[in-house]
Amino acid sequence: MTSKQKGTVFILICVSLWALVPVVAKFGQTTLDNHQFLFWSSLVSVIILGITSTVVGTIGEIKKYSTKDWLYILFLGLLGTYIYYLFLYLGYSQAVGMEVLVFQYTWPILIVLLSIFILKERLNARKLGALVLGGIGVVVVLTKGDCQSINVSKSGVIALVAIGAFCFALFSVLSKTVQKEAYSVVVVYFFAALVASFMSMLYFSEFAFPATSEILPVLLNGVLVNGISYIFWVIALQLTEASYLAPFIFISPILSAIYLVLFFGEPFILAYGIGLLCIIAGGLLNSIRIK
């Protein structure tokens, strides 16, 4: 199996887990606010990732980090595991979920653009076409085929979600420049989110334990949606180009729609099928090289 094929497998697992974000964010914030929910999720992630890194024998790599390495990796952690999720959880708790999803998934497009300027990757017609098809698929699904159905009701909150999306795109691109072992790096990423969310929770909110109904969403979010998925994401970034991986991210909102059908009994309409076909077409266009 080639590096690109391995990267594709990792990213497919990753996006299937990320698709659970709207579900866990909604169920996990019945009494908790976004600062509290992020703190408890980050705590679980640090514990799980720390145990995983210890089992595979890589936790000791952290001791080899220089001061410059620590500052850089902690900075990336603030971008991708703190700011992004803090604003995203705020969006799902206060704004319309469909609007949040639309702006949340602007970050794969931003990855391609940032990769050009930062990583000097080439943007060819194939990658651009894949992004366009992926974008069309997302819009069709999120609007259910009616482009006039999107109405931004809370522009301030949505603006923060868009800022978070930019931060995650920047995090993803800059993570490719981190030449460190993936498991230990991700532990530090979420350690940054844990410390930052604890401080912001005390300053902007208050310390609170999750309600009984919120324990499972917090665990799912901390173990799978955030923790383990980030290992797959970082490894995928190390195996292949960031702009190659970006179109696969559009699978995530499609899966989110499926999860909503399974968990909340929403009907599967024709727009979902059309959107899924666009996603598949975009993935194939980006994967197959035409000589």
C-alpha positions as CSV (number, residue, x, y, z in Angstrom):
1,M,0.0,0.0,0.0
2,T,1.4,3.4,-1.0
3,S,1.7,6.4,1.3
4,K,-1.2,8.1,-0.5
5,Q,-3.4,5.0,-0.1
6,K,-2.6,4.8,3.6
7,G,-3.3,8.5,3.9
8,T,-6.7,8.0,2.2
9,V,-7.6,5.2,4.7
10,F,-6.7,7.3,7.7
11,I,-8.6,10.3,6.4
12,L,-11.8,8.3,5.7
13,I,-11.8,7.0,9.3
14,C,-11.1,10.5,10.6
15,V,-14.0,12.2,8.7
16,S,-16.5,9.5,9.8
17,L,-15.6,10.4,13.4
18,W,-15.7,14.1,12.8
19,A,-19.2,13.8,11.4
20,L,-20.4,13.1,15.0
21,V,-19.5,16.6,16.1
22,P,-23.1,18.1,15.7
23,V,-24.5,15.1,17.6
24,V,-22.2,15.1,20.6
25,A,-22.1,19.0,20.7
26,K,-25.9,19.1,21.0
27,F,-26.3,16.3,23.6
28,G,-23.2,17.4,25.5
29,Q,-24.3,21.0,26.1
30,T,-27.7,20.6,27.8
31,T,-26.3,22.1,31.0
32,L,-22.6,22.7,30.1
33,D,-21.6,25.7,28.0
34,N,-18.9,25.6,25.3
35,H,-16.0,26.4,27.7
36,Q,-17.1,23.6,30.1
37,F,-17.8,21.1,27.4
38,L,-14.4,21.7,25.7
39,F,-12.6,21.4,29.1
40,W,-14.1,18.0,30.0
41,S,-13.7,16.7,26.4
42,S,-10.1,17.9,26.3
43,L,-9.4,16.2,29.7
44,V,-10.6,12.9,28.3
45,S,-8.6,13.3,25.1
46,V,-5.4,14.0,27.0
47,I,-5.9,11.0,29.2
48,I,-6.8,8.6,26.3
49,L,-4.0,10.0,24.0
50,G,-1.5,9.9,26.8
51,I,-2.3,6.2,27.5
52,T,-2.2,5.4,23.8
53,S,1.2,7.1,23.4
54,T,2.5,5.3,26.4
55,V,1.4,1.9,25.2
56,V,3.0,2.4,21.8
57,G,6.1,3.6,23.5
58,T,6.3,7.1,22.1
59,I,5.4,9.3,25.1
60,G,9.1,9.7,25.8
61,E,9.5,11.7,22.6
62,I,8.1,14.7,24.4
63,K,11.3,14.9,26.5
64,K,13.3,15.5,23.3
65,Y,11.3,18.7,22.3
66,S,13.2,21.9,22.4
67,T,11.7,25.1,23.9
68,K,11.0,26.2,20.3
69,D,9.3,22.9,19.6
70,W,7.1,23.3,22.6
71,L,6.1,26.8,21.8
72,Y,5.3,25.9,18.2
73,I,3.3,22.8,19.0
74,L,1.4,24.5,21.8
75,F,0.6,27.3,19.4
76,L,-0.8,24.8,16.9
77,G,-2.8,23.2,19.6
78,L,-4.4,26.5,20.5
79,L,-5.4,26.9,16.8
80,G,-6.7,23.5,16.1
81,T,-8.0,22.0,19.3
82,Y,-9.0,25.1,21.3
83,I,-10.1,28.1,19.2
84,Y,-11.7,25.9,16.5
85,Y,-13.8,23.8,18.9
86,L,-14.6,26.6,21.3
87,F,-16.3,28.6,18.6
88,L,-17.8,25.5,16.9
89,Y,-19.5,24.4,20.1
90,L,-20.7,27.9,20.7
91,G,-22.2,27.8,17.2
92,Y,-24.0,24.5,17.8
93,S,-25.4,25.7,21.1
94,Q,-26.7,29.1,20.0
95,A,-27.1,29.2,16.2
96,V,-28.9,27.1,13.6
97,G,-27.1,23.9,13.0
98,M,-27.3,24.1,9.2
99,E,-25.7,27.5,9.2
100,V,-22.9,26.3,11.5
101,L,-22.2,23.3,9.2
102,V,-22.0,25.5,6.1
103,F,-19.4,27.8,7.6
104,Q,-17.6,25.0,9.5
105,Y,-16.8,23.2,6.3
106,T,-15.2,26.2,4.6
107,W,-11.9,25.0,6.2
108,P,-11.1,22.3,3.6
109,I,-11.2,25.0,0.9
110,L,-9.0,27.2,3.0
111,I,-6.5,24.3,3.4
112,V,-6.0,24.2,-0.3
113,L,-5.5,28.0,-0.5
114,L,-3.2,28.1,2.5
115,S,-1.2,25.1,1.2
116,I,-0.4,27.1,-1.9
117,F,1.1,30.0,0.0
118,I,2.6,28.2,2.9
119,L,3.6,24.8,1.7
120,K,4.1,25.9,-2.0
121,E,1.9,23.0,-3.2
122,R,0.5,23.1,-6.7
123,L,-3.2,23.7,-7.4
124,N,-4.1,21.9,-10.6
125,A,-7.4,21.7,-12.4
126,R,-8.1,18.2,-11.0
127,K,-7.8,19.4,-7.3
128,L,-9.8,22.5,-8.1
129,G,-12.5,20.5,-9.8
130,A,-12.7,18.1,-6.8
131,L,-13.1,21.0,-4.4
132,V,-15.9,22.5,-6.5
133,L,-17.7,19.2,-6.7
134,G,-17.3,18.7,-2.9
135,G,-18.5,22.2,-2.2
136,I,-21.6,21.6,-4.4
137,G,-22.3,18.4,-2.6
138,V,-22.2,20.1,0.8
139,V,-24.4,23.0,-0.3
140,V,-27.0,20.6,-1.9
141,V,-27.2,18.5,1.3
142,L,-27.2,21.4,3.8
143,T,-29.8,23.4,1.8
144,K,-31.8,20.3,0.8
145,G,-31.7,21.5,-2.8
146,D,-33.2,25.0,-1.9
147,C,-30.4,27.5,-1.9
148,Q,-32.7,30.1,-0.4
149,S,-33.1,28.1,2.7
150,I,-29.9,29.3,4.3
151,N,-30.6,32.3,6.5
152,V,-27.9,33.5,8.9
153,S,-29.8,34.4,12.0
154,K,-26.9,35.1,14.4
155,S,-24.2,36.7,12.3
156,G,-21.9,37.3,15.3
157,V,-21.8,33.7,16.3
158,I,-21.4,32.5,12.7
159,A,-18.5,34.9,12.2
160,L,-16.8,33.2,15.2
161,V,-17.4,29.8,13.6
162,A,-15.8,31.1,10.4
163,I,-12.8,32.4,12.3
164,G,-12.5,29.0,14.0
165,A,-12.6,27.3,10.6
166,F,-9.8,29.5,9.4
167,C,-7.8,28.6,12.5
168,F,-8.3,24.9,11.9
169,A,-7.2,25.2,8.3
170,L,-4.0,27.0,9.4
171,F,-3.5,24.4,12.0
172,S,-3.8,21.6,9.5
173,V,-1.4,23.2,7.0
174,L,1.2,24.1,9.6
175,S,1.0,20.6,11.2
176,K,2.6,19.3,8.1
177,T,5.7,21.2,9.0
178,V,6.0,19.4,12.4
179,Q,8.5,16.6,11.9
180,K,7.8,14.9,15.2
181,E,6.2,11.6,16.1
182,A,2.4,11.9,15.7
183,Y,1.2,10.3,18.9
184,S,3.2,12.6,21.2
185,V,2.4,15.7,19.2
186,V,-1.3,15.1,19.4
187,V,-1.0,14.7,23.2
188,V,0.6,18.2,23.4
189,Y,-2.1,19.6,21.0
190,F,-4.9,18.6,23.4
191,F,-2.9,19.6,26.5
192,A,-2.9,23.1,25.1
193,A,-6.7,22.9,24.7
194,L,-7.0,21.5,28.2
195,V,-5.1,24.4,29.8
196,A,-6.6,27.1,27.7
197,S,-10.2,25.8,28.2
198,F,-9.7,25.5,31.9
199,M,-8.5,29.1,32.1
200,S,-11.3,30.4,29.9
201,M,-13.9,28.4,31.8
202,L,-12.8,30.0,35.1
203,Y,-12.7,33.5,33.5
204,F,-15.8,33.5,31.2
205,S,-17.9,30.8,32.9
206,E,-17.5,28.6,36.0
207,F,-16.4,25.2,37.0
208,A,-19.2,22.6,36.6
209,F,-19.5,18.8,36.3
210,P,-21.3,17.2,33.4
211,A,-24.9,16.1,34.0
212,T,-25.6,12.4,33.9
213,S,-27.0,12.7,30.3
214,E,-23.8,14.6,29.2
215,I,-21.3,12.0,30.4
216,L,-21.6,9.8,27.3
217,P,-21.3,12.7,24.8
218,V,-18.3,14.0,26.6
219,L,-16.6,10.6,26.6
220,L,-17.5,10.0,22.9
221,N,-16.2,13.4,22.0
222,G,-13.0,13.1,24.1
223,V,-12.1,9.6,23.1
224,L,-13.1,9.3,19.4
225,V,-14.4,12.5,17.8
226,N,-11.4,14.5,19.0
227,G,-8.7,12.3,20.5
228,I,-8.2,9.3,18.3
229,S,-9.3,11.1,15.1
230,Y,-6.5,13.6,15.4
231,I,-3.9,10.9,15.3
232,F,-5.4,9.7,12.0
233,W,-5.5,13.3,10.7
234,V,-1.9,14.1,11.6
235,I,-0.6,10.8,10.2
236,A,-2.6,11.4,7.0
237,L,-1.1,14.9,6.6
238,Q,2.4,13.4,7.0
239,L,1.7,10.7,4.3
240,T,0.4,12.9,1.5
241,E,-0.5,16.4,0.4
242,A,-2.9,18.5,2.4
243,S,-4.6,19.7,-0.7
244,Y,-5.2,16.0,-1.7
245,L,-6.9,15.3,1.6
246,A,-9.1,18.4,1.6
247,P,-11.8,17.1,-0.7
248,F,-12.3,14.0,1.4
249,I,-13.4,16.2,4.3
250,F,-16.6,16.9,2.4
251,I,-17.7,13.3,3.2
252,S,-18.1,14.4,6.9
253,P,-21.2,16.6,6.5
254,I,-22.8,13.9,4.4
255,L,-22.3,11.4,7.2
256,S,-23.6,14.0,9.6
257,A,-26.8,14.0,7.7
258,I,-26.9,10.2,7.9
259,Y,-26.3,10.4,11.6
260,L,-29.2,12.8,11.9
261,V,-31.4,10.4,10.1
262,L,-30.4,7.5,12.3
263,F,-30.5,9.4,15.6
264,F,-33.4,11.8,15.1
265,G,-35.5,10.0,12.4
266,E,-35.1,12.8,9.8
267,P,-36.2,11.6,6.3
268,F,-33.5,10.8,3.7
269,I,-34.4,13.1,0.8
270,L,-33.2,13.2,-2.8
271,A,-30.8,16.0,-2.0
272,Y,-28.7,13.8,0.2
273,G,-28.3,11.3,-2.6
274,I,-27.3,13.9,-5.1
275,G,-24.8,15.4,-2.6
276,L,-23.3,12.0,-1.9
277,L,-22.7,11.5,-5.6
278,C,-21.0,14.8,-5.9
279,I,-18.7,13.8,-3.0
280,I,-17.8,10.5,-4.6
281,A,-17.2,12.1,-8.0
282,G,-14.9,14.7,-6.3
283,G,-13.0,12.1,-4.5
284,L,-12.5,10.0,-7.6
285,L,-11.4,13.1,-9.6
286,N,-8.8,14.0,-7.0
287,S,-7.6,10.4,-6.7
288,I,-7.2,9.2,-10.3
289,R,-4.4,10.6,-12.3
290,I,-5.1,11.1,-16.0
291,K,-2.1,10.8,-18.3
